[in-house]
Amino acid sequence: MSKETLIFLCGILLTIIPFLGIPEDWRQYAILGVGIFLIIMGYALRRAVYLHRIDYGNGERGSDAFIETTSTLFEQNEVK
C-alpha cells in the first residue's frame, strides 16, 4: 500500500470516527492518533519529493543555492 493510499484512508477514517458510536474518550484518542499519523506521513511525503527533486541520479544531491563562477567577482586587494 502506498503512502498516498494510507493518507487517503486515514482521511476517510478521520471523517467517519465521530459517527461510529465510540465512547468519547476513545474517540478523542483515535482522532489524535490519526491526526499525528497524518502529520508524520505528510512530512515523509514532502521530504521524499524534496529529496527526489534535488537528486542528480548518480547518488549526489544538490540544489541551485550555490553556483560557482569562473570570473573574479571582487578585486584582490592586500591590506598593508
Secondary structure, DSSP 8 states (H G I E B T S, - for coil): --HHHHHHHHHHHHHHGGGS---HHHHHHHHHHHHHHHHHHHHHHHHHHHHHHHB-SSS-B--TT----SS--S------
